[in-house]
Amino acid sequence: MSWGFDRDKGIGYTRAEQPVWTNWLPVRIRAMVKAGDTLFVAGAPDILDSKDPYAAFEARKGARLIAVSAEDGKKLSETALEYPPVFDGMIAANGCLFASLRDGSVVCLAGNISTASRQ
């Protein structure tokens, strides 16, 4: 019996099957929730400021909320958040997306994905 030692680990860990899709996003994901056919991810931007290397980790660079298609990973929308979410701090309910942010606030986002984009 093979325990996967002879397999390519791919992204993250050994898999019995290939992922349905992969997509690299410019965000360090701290929270993720699937609502219908949309996957929402949020976190600090994946950037490095040479003058302040910890800025993104310490919530001084804001955050991004990105909506992607759960079917193929295509980016549908992206919007700015003032602070990153806490770990696993998002939930979707009744057509709204709620996020608990690192500054202690809770935001509620609602609307059409195509009209909610702010870049």
N, C-alpha and C positions, 0 to 999 in steps of 0.2 A: 504494500500500500504506500502510495506517495503522499507525503504531507506538504507538497508544494515547494520542496527545497530545490527541485530542478526547474522550477518555473521562473519566468521573468516577473519580478515583483511589480513592475509598472508603477502607477502612481499610488503612493501611500503604503500598500501592503500587498501580500500575495492574494491573488484572486483566482477563483475557479473559472470565471468567465470574464471577458473583456467588459469594461464599462460601456454603457449605452452611448455616452458622449463625454468628452472632456473639454474644458474651456478655461483658459487662464484669464483671470480678471485682475484689474489693478487695485485690489483691495485685500486687506488681511481679514478674512472672514471671522467674525466673532458671533454672529447670529444668522440663522437660516430658517426659513419656513416655506413650505409649499402650500399654495392656495390654488386649487383648481389645476390648470395647466401652466401655472407660473411659479417659479422658484425665486424667492426674494432672499438676497444675501446682503449683509451690511457689516461694515467695519472701517477701521482706519485705512487711509490710502496707503498703498504699497509703494512708498517713496522713501528716499534717503536724502536728508538735508545734511550736507557735510558740516555745516556750521552748528547744527542742532540735531545730532543723529537719533536722539530719543523722542523727538517732537511728535512723530506719528503715534508712538507707543503710549505717550503720556497725554494724548488727546489735545495737542496743540495744533494739529493740522486738520481738524474737523473729521468728517467721515463721509462715506458714500453708501448709498442704498442703490442696489442694482437689481433689476427684474430681468430674469432670463426665462426662455421657454424651457419647461421641464422636459419637453419632447426631444429637442435637438441642441439646447444650450445657447441658442442665438440670443444676444442681448436685445431686450425689448425697450428698456428705459433705464435711466440713471439720474439720481438726484442727490443733492448735498444734504448732509445732516450736520448740525452744529457740533455734536459730540458723537463718538462711537457708541454703539449699544453695549450693554453689559453682556457677559457671556450667556448665550442662549436666550437673550432678552427680547425676542420677537414672537408675536402670535397673530394669527389672522382669524377674524370672526366677523360675521355679518357684513361682508364686503369692505371691511376696514383692516388696516395693518397697524398694530400697536407695537411700539418699540420703547423699551426702558433704556434710557441713555445713561452714560457714566456720570453726568452731572446731577443725577437723581430725578430728572424729569421723565415724563412719559409723553410720547407723541402719538397722535392718531392720524394716519394717512388714509385717504379715500379718494376714489375717482378712477377715471379711465387711465390705463397705463400709457396710452399714446398722448394724453394731455397732461399727465402728471410729471413729465420730464422737465427738469430744470438743470441746465448745464452751465 
